[in-house]
C-alpha cells in the first residue's frame, strides 16, 4: 500500500531543521567570542599605544627636568606637542600634562590649561602616582557628553628604563621622582570601531545564513532523493516488477544501498562478468592515476605497472616484468621483499640523470588476505622533485635572513666592544657610539620586517618614507660603519664621492638595506688585501653610485640573472661565503621603487661593479 509521507514529517524537513539549528548555534558562539575578543584586542592595542607614548614622553621629560641650562618650559611644551599632537588621526587626546614633584603643573597640551601653569594640580591620580612611585591608569566618563576616556599617570624618574619591568611591582624610592606625566584620551572611537565591525559581522552572518538555508535544502534533497527512489523500487519489487533499477547517486552509504537493490533485482549477476568489469575498472583507474603504481607477487617480482610509473621510472613494463622491485627501484640490495612488507614510512628515491633532478617518494603497502599470508606488494610512487626544490628555497630563505641581519649585529658588536674597551669614558665619542648602536638596533628590527615584504612587492603593498637626503654624507656614513666592521680584516675602502651637494628623495632605511647588501657582497667576494671602491658622480640628471670589488667576478651569461630571487652564480662558492641569492633581488625592487636603475658590470676573475642611478638635485627639496 503506497502511503505518502507529509513534508513536515519527512526526513528532508528534519535534516533542514537540524542543520539550521546547528549553524545558528555555531554562529551565536562565534559571534559572542568574536565580539568580546575584538573589543578586548582593540582596547589593549589602544592602551599600549598610549603607554608607549607616555613612556617616551617620560624619558624625554626626565632629561629636560635634569638639564638646568635649557629652556625647560619651552622644551616641555615642544615634547607634549610632538608626542601627543591634538590632530592625531588615530587617537583623540583630551590633554597631556607634565606635573612637577611638588604637584605643580609645568606644561600642558591643552591651550585652556595655559592659565593654570604653575598652579597645583587637582588630579588625585597624579598625586597618587607621585607619592606612590608607580604608574596608574583608569577609565572615566565625561559627565558633560557621557563619553568614556582613558587616563594614565606615570611618575618621572631620572635614568628611567622601560626595557624591563620591576619585580612584584617594586619601584624606586619616591624621593627620586621628579614629577609625573598625565594623559587623557577618549576611547569612544575604539568602541565605535568595534561596533562597526560587529555590524559588518552580523550583516555577513545573516547573508550567509540565508544562502546556507537554500544550500541545505539542496543538500537535503540529494540525501533524500535516493531514499525515495529505493522506496518506490521496493514497492515495485513487492508487486514482482524487477525490470527497473535504482539510480546510483554516489559511492557513499546510500549509493552502496542502491547498488544492493540493483544486485537483488538482477538476481546476483554472474560472478565472472562482475570480475571482468572490476578488472576493466581497475585498469582504467591505474591508467589515469597521477601517481605511479607498481604491483608485485609474493616474491617481490613485478607483475603490474601503470603508465605513470613507467614515465617516472623511465622504463616500460615489458623490460621489468618479473624482475625484483628492489632492483628496479635502485634500492639497497641488502634489503629483501620482507623488509618492504614491514616498512611503514615512505622512502625517497633518487632517479636524477645529467643535470635533471628527479626525486620520487615511494610508499609500500602489503597485499594480505584476512589472517592470511602476504600475497604481494603495492608500491605507490609520487614525484616530489618540486617539493624538494621548494624546501631547498625555504632553507635558502632562512640563510638569507641571517645574511640580512649579520651587518647590523656586527656593527652593534663593534661599537659596544669599543665602548667596553674604554670609549664610554670619552664624553664626545660615547654618545655618538650609543646613538649608532640604537639606530642599528632599530634598523635590525626594520630589516626583519623588510624581508617579509618580499611577498608584498609584487602587489605594491608597502609604503615608502621618502625624505631629501644628501647622498655624499649618506655614503660616507655607510662606509665608516663598514670600516668599523672590517677593521680586523685586510680590506681597504676607497671613496670617490663628488664634492658638489647631491640631494635625492629616498627612503633612507630601504636604500641603506640595498647598499648594505651590495657592500657586504663586495667584502665577502674580495680576496685578502683587496680593495672596495665606492663612487658617487653625476651622470646627466641622475646620480650614479657604484660599488666595485676585486673578487672573482661574474660570468657574462649569469649577469642578467643575478637579480632574480634565489639565483646563485656558483652554488659551491655561495655556500662558502654565506650567499643566498636573495639580497640583490631585494635591492633591485627597492631601487626601482625609487625610480632608479641597477645593473652589473663584471669580468670573470677580475672583479665586479654594481651600478645604481637615482634622480637627484643639487638643492635640498629639488628647488634651484
C-alpha positions as CSV (number, residue, x, y, z in Angstrom):
1,X,0.0,0.0,0.0
2,X,1.5,3.3,-1.1
3,X,1.5,5.8,1.7
4,X,2.6,9.4,1.2
5,X,4.6,11.0,4.0
6,X,3.9,14.7,4.7
7,X,6.7,17.2,4.2
8,X,6.8,18.2,7.9
9,X,7.1,14.5,8.9
10,X,9.7,13.7,6.2
11,X,13.4,13.2,6.7
12,X,14.1,16.2,4.4
13,X,12.4,18.6,6.8
14,X,14.1,17.1,9.9
15,X,17.5,17.4,8.2
16,X,16.8,21.1,7.3
17,X,15.8,21.9,10.9
18,X,18.8,20.1,12.4
19,X,21.3,21.8,10.0
20,X,19.8,25.2,10.6
21,X,19.9,24.8,14.4
22,X,23.5,23.7,14.3
23,X,24.5,26.6,12.1
24,X,22.6,29.2,14.2
25,X,24.2,27.8,17.4
26,X,27.7,27.9,15.9
27,X,27.2,31.4,14.6
28,X,26.0,32.6,18.0
29,X,29.1,31.1,19.7
30,X,31.4,32.5,17.1
31,X,29.7,35.9,17.2
32,X,29.9,36.1,21.0
33,X,33.6,35.1,21.1
34,X,34.4,37.4,18.1
35,X,32.7,40.4,19.6
36,X,34.4,40.1,23.0
37,X,37.8,39.3,21.6
38,X,37.6,42.1,19.1
39,X,36.8,44.8,21.7
40,X,39.4,43.4,24.2
41,X,42.1,43.4,21.5
42,X,41.3,46.9,20.2
43,X,41.3,48.2,23.8
44,X,44.6,46.5,24.6
45,X,46.2,47.9,21.4
46,X,44.8,51.4,22.2
47,X,46.2,51.4,25.7
48,X,49.5,50.0,24.5
49,X,49.9,52.9,22.0
50,X,49.2,55.4,24.7
51,X,51.5,53.7,27.2
52,X,54.3,53.7,24.6
53,X,53.9,57.4,24.0
54,X,53.8,58.1,27.8
55,X,57.0,56.1,28.2
56,X,58.7,58.1,25.5
57,X,57.5,61.4,27.0
58,X,58.5,60.4,30.5
59,X,62.1,59.6,29.4
60,X,62.3,62.9,27.4
61,X,60.8,64.9,30.2
62,X,63.2,63.4,32.7
63,X,66.1,64.7,30.7
64,X,64.7,68.2,30.4
65,X,64.0,68.4,34.1
66,X,67.6,67.4,34.9
67,X,69.1,69.8,32.3
68,X,69.2,73.1,34.2
69,X,70.8,75.0,31.3
70,X,68.0,74.5,28.8
71,X,64.7,76.4,28.4
72,X,62.6,73.8,30.3
73,X,59.2,75.3,29.8
74,X,59.5,75.7,26.1
75,X,61.1,72.2,25.7
76,X,58.4,70.6,27.7
77,X,55.7,72.2,25.6
78,X,57.5,71.0,22.4
79,X,57.7,67.4,23.8
80,X,54.0,67.5,24.6
81,X,53.0,68.7,21.1
82,X,55.3,66.2,19.4
83,X,54.3,63.2,21.5
84,X,50.6,64.0,21.9
85,X,49.5,66.2,19.0
86,X,45.9,67.4,19.1
87,X,45.4,66.5,15.4
88,X,46.4,62.8,15.7
89,X,44.5,60.7,13.2
90,X,44.4,57.6,15.3
91,X,43.9,58.9,18.9
92,X,41.6,61.7,20.1
93,X,43.5,63.1,23.1
94,X,41.8,65.2,25.7
95,X,45.0,66.6,27.1
96,X,48.6,65.7,28.2
97,X,50.3,67.3,31.1
98,X,53.6,67.3,32.9
99,X,53.5,67.9,36.6
100,X,56.4,68.5,39.0
101,X,57.2,66.6,42.1
102,X,55.6,69.4,44.1
103,X,52.3,68.7,42.3
104,X,52.7,72.0,40.3
105,X,51.5,72.0,36.6
106,X,54.6,72.6,34.4
107,X,53.2,72.1,30.9
108,X,50.0,71.1,29.1
109,X,49.0,70.3,25.5
110,X,45.5,71.8,26.2
111,X,45.5,75.5,25.3
112,X,42.8,76.1,28.0
113,X,45.3,74.9,30.7
114,X,47.9,77.6,29.9
115,X,46.5,79.9,32.6
116,X,46.9,77.1,35.2
117,X,50.7,76.7,34.5
118,X,52.4,77.0,37.9
119,X,49.3,76.0,39.9
120,X,48.7,72.9,41.9
121,X,47.1,70.0,40.0
122,X,43.7,68.8,41.1
123,X,44.1,65.3,39.7
124,X,44.1,62.7,42.5
125,X,45.6,60.0,40.3
126,X,48.6,62.3,39.6
127,X,49.2,62.8,43.3
128,X,48.9,59.1,44.0
129,X,51.4,58.3,41.1
130,X,54.0,60.8,42.5
131,X,53.6,59.8,46.2
132,X,53.3,56.1,45.4
133,X,56.0,55.9,42.8
134,X,54.1,53.7,40.3
135,X,52.1,54.2,37.1
136,X,48.3,54.4,37.5
137,X,45.6,54.2,34.9
138,X,41.8,54.3,34.9
139,X,38.7,54.7,32.7
140,X,36.3,57.5,33.4
141,X,33.1,59.0,32.0
142,X,32.8,62.6,30.9
143,X,29.7,64.0,32.8
144,X,29.1,66.6,30.0
145,X,28.9,64.3,26.9
146,X,28.9,60.9,28.7
147,X,32.0,59.8,26.7
148,X,34.3,57.3,28.2
149,X,38.0,58.2,28.3
150,X,41.3,56.6,29.4
151,X,43.6,58.4,31.9
152,X,47.1,57.4,32.8
153,X,49.6,59.0,35.3
154,X,53.2,57.9,35.3
155,X,56.0,59.2,37.6
156,X,59.1,60.7,36.1
157,X,62.4,59.4,37.3
158,X,65.9,60.2,36.3
159,X,67.6,57.4,34.1
160,X,64.2,55.8,33.5
161,X,64.4,52.4,31.7
162,X,61.3,50.7,30.3
163,X,63.2,47.8,28.7
164,X,62.5,45.6,31.8
165,X,59.7,45.5,34.3
166,X,60.2,45.7,38.1
167,X,59.6,42.5,40.1
168,X,56.4,42.2,42.2
169,X,55.5,45.9,41.5
170,X,58.6,47.2,43.3
171,X,59.7,50.7,42.3
172,X,62.4,53.2,43.2
173,X,62.1,55.4,46.2
174,X,59.6,58.3,45.9
175,X,62.5,60.7,46.6
176,X,63.9,60.0,43.1
177,X,60.6,61.1,41.4
178,X,60.9,64.4,39.5
179,X,57.2,64.6,38.7
180,X,54.6,62.9,36.6
181,X,53.1,62.7,33.1
182,X,49.2,62.8,33.0
183,X,47.3,61.9,29.8
184,X,43.6,61.8,28.9
185,X,42.4,60.1,25.7
186,X,38.9,59.2,24.5
187,X,38.1,55.6,24.0
188,X,34.8,56.1,22.2
189,X,36.4,55.7,18.8
190,X,37.6,52.2,19.9
191,X,34.1,51.3,20.9
192,X,32.6,52.7,17.7
193,X,35.2,50.8,15.6
194,X,34.3,47.6,17.4
195,X,30.6,48.2,17.0
196,X,31.1,48.9,13.2
197,X,33.0,45.7,12.8
198,X,30.3,43.8,14.7
199,X,27.6,45.3,12.5
200,X,29.5,44.1,9.4
201,X,29.8,40.6,11.0
202,X,26.1,40.5,11.8
203,X,25.1,41.5,8.2
204,X,27.6,39.0,6.7
205,X,26.3,36.3,9.1
206,X,22.7,37.0,8.1
207,X,23.5,36.8,4.4
208,X,25.5,33.6,5.0
209,X,22.6,32.1,6.9
210,X,20.1,32.9,4.1
211,X,22.4,31.4,1.5
212,X,23.1,28.4,3.7
213,X,19.3,27.8,4.1
214,X,18.9,27.3,0.3
215,X,22.1,25.2,0.1
216,X,20.8,22.9,2.9
217,X,17.5,22.4,1.0
218,X,19.5,21.2,-2.0
219,X,21.8,19.0,0.2
220,X,18.8,17.5,2.0
221,X,17.2,16.8,-1.4
222,X,20.3,15.0,-2.6
223,X,20.2,12.8,0.5
224,X,16.5,12.0,0.5
225,X,16.2,11.5,-3.3
226,X,18.0,8.1,-3.3
227,X,15.9,7.0,-0.4
228,X,12.6,7.9,-2.1
229,X,13.8,6.2,-5.3
230,X,14.6,3.0,-3.3
231,X,11.3,3.2,-1.6
232,X,9.4,3.2,-4.9
233,X,11.6,0.4,-6.2
234,X,10.8,-1.7,-3.1
235,X,7.1,-1.2,-3.7
236,X,7.6,-2.4,-7.3
237,X,9.5,-5.4,-6.1
238,X,6.7,-6.2,-3.7
239,X,4.4,-6.4,-6.9
240,X,7.0,-8.6,-8.7
241,X,8.5,-6.0,-11.0
242,X,12.2,-6.5,-11.4
243,X,12.6,-4.7,-14.7
244,X,13.8,-1.4,-13.4
245,X,16.9,-0.5,-11.3
246,X,17.6,2.1,-8.7
247,X,19.7,5.1,-9.8
248,X,23.1,5.2,-8.1
249,X,23.8,8.8,-7.0
250,X,27.3,8.2,-5.4
251,X,29.6,5.8,-3.7
252,X,28.6,6.6,-0.1
253,X,26.3,4.5,2.2
254,X,23.2,5.4,0.2
255,X,25.0,4.5,-3.0
256,X,26.0,1.2,-1.6
257,X,22.4,0.5,-0.5
258,X,21.2,1.4,-4.0
259,X,23.8,-1.0,-5.5
260,X,22.5,-3.7,-3.2
261,X,19.0,-3.1,-4.6
262,X,20.3,-3.4,-8.1
263,X,22.1,-6.6,-7.2
264,X,19.0,-8.1,-5.7
265,X,16.9,-7.0,-8.8
266,X,19.4,-8.6,-11.2
267,X,19.4,-11.9,-9.2
268,X,23.2,-11.6,-8.5
269,X,24.7,-11.2,-11.9
270,X,27.2,-13.8,-12.9
271,X,30.4,-13.5,-10.7
272,X,32.7,-13.8,-13.7
273,X,31.1,-10.9,-15.5
274,X,31.4,-8.8,-12.4
275,X,35.0,-9.7,-12.0
276,X,35.8,-8.8,-15.6
277,X,34.0,-5.5,-15.1
278,X,36.0,-4.8,-12.0
279,X,39.3,-5.6,-13.7
280,X,38.5,-3.2,-16.5
281,X,37.6,-0.5,-14.0
282,X,40.9,-1.1,-12.1
283,X,42.9,-0.8,-15.3
284,X,41.1,2.4,-16.2
285,X,41.9,3.8,-12.7
286,X,45.5,2.8,-12.9
287,X,45.9,4.3,-16.4
288,X,44.6,7.7,-15.3
289,X,46.2,7.9,-11.9
290,X,48.6,10.8,-11.4
291,X,50.8,8.6,-9.1
292,X,52.8,5.6,-10.3
293,X,51.7,2.2,-9.1
294,X,53.8,-0.9,-9.1
295,X,52.4,-4.3,-8.0
296,X,54.5,-7.4,-7.2
297,X,53.8,-11.1,-6.4
298,X,54.7,-12.7,-3.1
299,X,58.4,-13.0,-4.1
300,X,58.7,-9.3,-4.9
301,X,58.7,-9.7,-8.7
302,X,56.9,-7.0,-10.7
303,X,53.6,-8.1,-12.3
304,X,51.9,-4.8,-12.9
305,X,52.9,-1.2,-13.6
306,X,50.7,1.6,-14.7
307,X,51.6,4.2,-17.4
308,X,52.6,6.9,-14.8
309,X,55.0,4.5,-13.1
310,X,56.7,3.9,-16.5
311,X,57.1,7.7,-17.0
312,X,58.5,8.2,-13.5
313,X,61.0,5.4,-13.7
314,X,61.8,5.9,-17.4
315,X,61.3,2.3,-18.3
316,X,58.4,0.2,-19.8
317,X,56.7,-2.7,-18.2
318,X,57.9,-5.2,-20.7
319,X,61.5,-4.5,-19.7
320,X,61.0,-5.0,-16.0
321,X,58.3,-7.7,-15.9
322,X,59.1,-10.5,-13.5
323,X,62.1,-8.5,-12.2
324,X,62.7,-7.8,-8.5
325,X,61.2,-4.5,-7.4
326,X,64.3,-3.7,-5.2
327,X,66.5,-3.8,-8.3
328,X,64.1,-1.7,-10.4
329,X,63.8,1.0,-7.7
330,X,67.6,1.1,-7.2
331,X,67.3,0.3,-3.5
332,X,69.9,-1.2,-1.3
333,X,70.4,-4.8,-2.4
334,X,70.8,-5.9,1.2
335,X,67.1,-5.3,1.7
336,X,64.6,-8.0,0.9
337,X,60.9,-8.0,0.0
338,X,60.0,-9.0,3.6
339,X,61.7,-5.7,4.8
340,X,59.4,-3.8,2.4
341,X,56.3,-5.6,3.9
342,X,57.1,-4.1,7.3
343,X,58.2,-0.6,6.1
344,X,55.6,1.9,7.2
345,X,57.4,5.1,6.4
346,X,58.0,6.5,2.9
347,X,61.3,6.1,1.1
348,X,63.0,8.9,-1.0
349,X,64.4,7.6,-4.3
350,X,66.9,9.5,-6.5
351,X,66.4,8.9,-10.2
352,X,68.3,12.0,-11.4
353,X,70.2,11.9,-14.6
354,X,72.5,14.5,-16.0
355,X,71.6,18.0,-14.8
356,X,67.9,17.0,-14.3
357,X,66.8,16.4,-10.8
358,X,64.2,13.6,-10.3
359,X,63.2,12.6,-6.8
360,X,60.5,10.0,-6.1
361,X,58.7,9.2,-2.9
362,X,57.8,5.5,-2.5
363,X,55.1,4.2,-0.2
364,X,54.7,0.4,0.3
365,X,51.6,-1.5,1.3
366,X,51.3,-5.2,1.6
367,X,48.5,-7.2,0.0
368,X,47.2,-9.6,2.6
369,X,44.1,-11.7,3.0
370,X,42.3,-11.7,6.3
371,X,44.5,-13.6,8.8
372,X,46.4,-15.0,5.7
373,X,49.9,-14.8,4.2
374,X,51.3,-11.9,2.2
375,X,50.2,-12.2,-1.4
376,X,52.2,-9.3,-2.8
377,X,53.2,-5.7,-2.5
378,X,51.7,-2.4,-3.9
379,X,54.2,0.5,-4.3
380,X,52.9,4.0,-4.9
381,X,55.4,6.4,-6.5
382,X,54.9,10.2,-6.2
383,X,57.1,12.8,-7.9
384,X,58.4,15.1,-5.1
385,X,61.0,16.9,-7.1
386,X,59.2,20.3,-7.0
387,X,58.5,19.7,-3.3
388,X,62.2,19.2,-2.6
389,X,63.1,22.3,-4.7
390,X,60.6,24.4,-2.6
391,X,62.2,23.0,0.6
392,X,65.6,24.0,-0.7
393,X,64.3,27.5,-1.4
394,X,62.9,27.7,2.1
395,X,66.3,26.8,3.5
396,X,67.9,29.4,1.3
397,X,65.4,31.9,2.6
398,X,66.3,31.1,6.2
399,X,70.0,31.6,5.3
400,X,69.1,34.9,3.7
401,X,67.5,36.1,6.9
402,X,70.8,35.5,8.7
403,X,72.7,37.3,5.9
404,X,70.4,40.4,6.2
405,X,70.8,40.6,10.0
406,X,74.5,40.0,10.1
407,X,75.6,43.5,9.2
408,X,73.6,45.5,11.9
409,X,74.5,42.9,14.5
410,X,78.2,43.1,13.7
411,X,78.0,46.9,13.7
412,X,76.4,46.9,17.2
413,X,79.1,44.4,18.4
414,X,81.9,46.6,17.1
415,X,80.6,49.8,18.7
416,X,79.8,48.0,22.0
417,X,83.2,46.4,22.1
418,X,84.7,49.9,21.6
419,X,82.6,51.2,24.5
420,X,83.6,48.3,26.7
421,X,87.3,48.9,25.8
422,X,87.1,52.4,27.3
423,X,85.3,54.6,24.7
424,X,82.4,55.0,27.1
425,X,84.6,57.3,29.2
426,X,85.0,59.7,26.3
427,X,82.3,62.3,26.6
428,X,82.4,63.1,22.8
429,X,82.7,59.6,21.4
430,X,80.4,57.7,23.8
431,X,77.2,59.5,22.9
432,X,77.9,59.0,19.2
433,X,78.6,55.3,19.6
434,X,75.5,54.8,21.7
435,X,73.4,56.7,19.1
436,X,74.8,54.5,16.3
437,X,74.1,51.4,18.4
438,X,70.5,52.5,19.0
439,X,70.0,53.2,15.3
440,X,71.4,49.8,14.3
441,X,69.0,48.1,16.8
442,X,66.0,49.9,15.3
443,X,67.2,49.2,11.7
444,X,67.7,45.5,12.6
445,X,64.1,45.3,13.6
446,X,63.0,47.0,10.4
447,X,65.2,44.6,8.3
448,X,63.2,41.7,9.6
449,X,60.0,43.4,8.6
450,X,61.5,44.3,5.2
451,X,62.3,40.7,4.5
452,X,58.6,39.9,5.0
453,X,57.8,42.5,2.3
454,X,59.0,40.1,-0.5
455,X,55.5,38.8,-0.8
456,X,54.1,42.3,-0.9
457,X,56.5,43.8,-3.5
458,X,54.6,42.3,-6.5
459,X,51.3,43.8,-5.2
460,X,52.9,47.1,-4.2
461,X,51.6,46.6,-0.7
462,X,54.2,48.6,1.1
463,X,54.9,52.3,1.8
464,X,57.9,54.4,1.1
465,X,59.1,57.0,3.7
466,X,60.7,59.4,1.2
467,X,62.9,62.2,2.6
468,X,65.5,64.5,1.0
469,X,69.0,63.1,1.9
470,X,72.4,64.3,0.9
471,X,73.9,61.2,-0.8
472,X,77.5,62.1,-0.2
473,X,77.1,62.2,3.6
474,X,74.9,59.2,3.4
475,X,77.5,57.2,1.6
476,X,80.3,58.4,4.0
477,X,78.3,57.2,7.0
478,X,77.8,53.7,5.4
479,X,81.5,53.4,4.5
480,X,82.5,54.4,8.1
481,X,80.3,51.8,9.5
482,X,81.7,49.1,7.3
483,X,85.3,50.2,8.0
484,X,84.5,49.6,11.7
485,X,83.2,46.2,10.9
486,X,86.2,45.1,8.8
487,X,88.9,46.8,10.9
488,X,90.4,43.4,11.7
489,X,90.3,42.3,8.0
490,X,92.7,43.2,5.3
491,X,90.1,45.1,3.2
492,X,90.6,48.7,2.3
493,X,87.8,51.1,1.2
494,X,88.4,53.8,-1.4
495,X,86.0,56.7,-1.8
496,X,85.4,58.8,-4.9
497,X,82.5,61.0,-3.9
498,X,81.7,64.2,-5.8
499,X,82.0,67.2,-3.5
500,X,79.1,69.0,-5.0
501,X,75.9,68.6,-2.9
502,X,73.8,65.7,-4.2
503,X,70.3,65.5,-2.8
504,X,67.9,62.7,-3.5
505,X,64.4,61.9,-2.3
506,X,64.9,58.4,-0.8
507,X,63.7,56.0,1.8
508,X,66.8,56.0,3.9
509,X,66.2,52.7,5.6
510,X,65.4,50.8,2.4
511,X,68.4,52.3,0.5
512,X,70.6,51.5,3.4
513,X,69.5,47.9,3.1
514,X,70.3,48.0,-0.6
515,X,73.8,49.3,-0.1
516,X,74.4,47.0,2.9
517,X,73.6,44.0,0.7
518,X,75.9,45.2,-2.2
519,X,78.8,46.3,0.1
520,X,78.6,43.1,2.1
521,X,78.8,41.1,-1.1
522,X,81.8,43.1,-2.2
523,X,83.6,42.4,1.1
524,X,82.7,38.7,1.0
525,X,83.9,38.2,-2.5
526,X,87.1,40.3,-2.2
527,X,90.4,38.5,-1.7
528,X,92.7,39.1,1.2
529,X,94.3,42.6,0.8
530,X,91.6,43.6,-1.7
531,X,90.1,47.0,-2.3
532,X,86.4,48.1,-2.3
533,X,85.8,51.3,-4.2
534,X,82.6,53.3,-3.7
535,X,82.0,56.1,-6.2
536,X,79.3,58.9,-6.5
537,X,79.2,61.1,-9.5
538,X,76.6,63.0,-11.6
539,X,75.5,61.5,-14.9
540,X,73.1,63.8,-16.6
541,X,70.0,64.1,-14.5
542,X,70.9,61.0,-12.5
543,X,73.3,60.4,-9.6
544,X,75.3,57.3,-10.2
545,X,76.6,55.2,-7.3
546,X,79.0,52.3,-8.0
547,X,80.5,49.7,-5.7
548,X,83.5,47.8,-7.1
549,X,85.4,44.9,-5.7
550,X,88.4,42.8,-6.8
551,X,86.7,39.5,-6.4
552,X,86.3,36.5,-8.7
553,X,83.7,38.3,-10.8
554,X,80.5,37.0,-12.5
555,X,80.3,35.2,-15.9
556,X,78.7,37.1,-18.7
557,X,75.9,34.5,-19.1
558,X,74.9,35.0,-15.4
559,X,74.9,38.8,-15.2
560,X,71.3,39.1,-16.3
561,X,70.1,36.6,-13.7
562,X,71.8,37.7,-10.5
563,X,68.9,40.0,-9.7
564,X,66.5,37.1,-9.8
565,X,65.3,35.7,-6.5
566,X,67.3,32.8,-5.1
567,X,69.6,32.8,-8.1
568,X,73.3,32.0,-7.3
569,X,76.1,32.0,-9.9
570,X,78.0,29.2,-8.2
571,X,76.3,27.2,-5.5
572,X,79.5,25.9,-4.0
573,X,81.1,29.4,-3.9
574,X,77.9,31.0,-2.5
575,X,77.7,28.3,0.2
576,X,81.3,29.0,1.3
577,X,80.7,32.8,1.7
578,X,77.1,32.5,3.0
579,X,75.3,33.9,0.0
580,X,71.6,33.3,-0.5
581,X,70.8,34.8,-3.9
582,X,68.1,37.0,-2.4
583,X,69.8,40.2,-1.4
584,X,70.2,41.6,-4.9
585,X,66.6,40.7,-5.8
586,X,65.5,42.9,-2.8
587,X,67.9,45.6,-3.8
588,X,66.6,45.7,-7.4
589,X,62.9,46.0,-6.2
590,X,63.8,48.9,-3.8
591,X,65.9,50.7,-6.4
592,X,63.1,50.5,-9.0
593,X,60.7,51.8,-6.3
594,X,63.0,54.9,-6.1
595,X,62.6,55.4,-9.9
596,X,66.2,54.3,-10.3
597,X,68.1,51.7,-12.1
598,X,70.5,49.0,-11.1
599,X,72.8,46.8,-13.2
600,X,76.2,44.9,-13.0
601,X,79.4,45.1,-15.0
602,X,81.9,42.3,-14.3
603,X,84.8,40.5,-15.8
604,X,85.2,36.9,-14.6
605,X,88.2,36.6,-12.2
606,X,88.7,40.4,-12.4
607,X,86.1,41.9,-10.1
608,X,82.5,43.1,-10.1
609,X,80.9,46.6,-10.1
610,X,77.3,47.2,-9.2
611,X,75.8,50.5,-10.5
612,X,72.8,52.3,-9.1
613,X,71.3,55.5,-10.6
614,X,68.8,57.8,-8.8
615,X,67.2,61.1,-9.6
616,X,68.9,63.9,-7.8
617,X,69.1,67.7,-7.2
618,X,71.9,70.0,-6.1
619,X,69.5,71.7,-3.8
620,X,67.5,70.1,-0.9
621,X,63.9,69.8,-1.9
622,X,64.7,69.7,-5.6
623,X,64.5,73.5,-5.9
624,X,67.2,75.6,-7.7
